[in-house]
Amino acid sequence: MSNTVVATEIEGKAWGGGNEPLKASYGKMMMWFFIVSDALTFSGFLAAYGFSRFKFIDYWPIADEVFTHVPFLHGQELPMIYVAFMTFVLIMSSVTMVLAVDAGHHLNKGKVTIYMFLTIIGGLIFVGSQAWEWATFIKGDFGAVQTKGGNILQFVDADGHRVALRDFVVGEHTERTEHGRENGLWFVEEGTLPTYTVEEVVSGLEAHENILVRTQLLNEHGEKTVLSRAESLKQLKNNGTHVVEGANLKENEYGSPLFADFFFFITGFHGFHVFSGVIINIIIFFNVILGTYEKRKNYEMVEKVGLYWHFVDLVWVFVFTFFYLV
């Protein structure tokens, strides 16, 4: 009988509702649950990306040729420089968040305010940089021609350097009408017409003997295959269907459209997380200024949003590795 009483007392102490698992509050535990579930979501997306890349490895765009732009330095080939800058800014914002949490543990309102402000600035720079990168990727730089089979034909000079369509194609400025309801094509959708037609590209290629066609197929050296002069003209004349400028969910001047699909989806999903984190940080920042957490004698909210921010930074390390480095 006494053993039953003792067991009941122990059970009441263990499950009475006052315990904190792993010495964490309810709020932090819920944040950890969210982070774990979100990590599984990102893992699924990156696994799908890895599978698709492995399946189409011979046609996948080369990241060093896609992400070469830097703001205010147009026309210069600087692979990965700006992406590395974005990554550095996001990692440093994680450092300032650590400092903000540490200052909160010491109830130092002034330092929490400063470090939270720096974290918000870092997040805004990253989100703005990602928006600029999207705009640049969508706009494109060189232009290409898509074939009947959906492959992409790019153009290079004798040294293998990319050549933009505007450098050798002259538009004839003939009037072209977009498909639409007003001209009887009710079930045909068409986006903005490209700057040039395939015929104009063919004429430009014929007039410049030093320009060759490069396919999206990678050779044994991991470089895209450059065709001979005769084969270049043959491929363009016989298989070219339309000009592609930039990238979207259907076409991609840099190569496989799947690359653009995953890029927009995964980096957009991550960008949404960063933007959400910035908004939450701003709310917490103003609460710090108003002295809300100082009155509570704890800055646990700063610590909870810090967990989320570190998670977002960690995810970007994997996204950066998958899309830009591998």
Secondary structure, DSSP 8 states (H G I E B T S, - for coil): -HHHHHHHHHHHHHSSS---GGG--HHHHHHHHHHHHHHHHHHHHHHHHHHHHHHTGGG---HHHHS---TT-TT---TTHHHHHHHHHHHHHHHHHHHHHHHHHTT-HHHHHHHHHHHHHHHHHHHHHHHHHHHHHHH-SS-EEEETTS-EEEEE-TTS-B--GGGT------------GGGT-TT----S--SS-HHHHHHHHHH-TT-EEEEEEE-TTS-EEE--HHHHHHHHHHHEEEEE-SB-SS-BTTS-HHHHHHIIIIIHHHHHHHHHHHHHHHHHHHHHHHTHHHHHT--HHHHHHHHHHHHHHHHHHHHHIIIII-
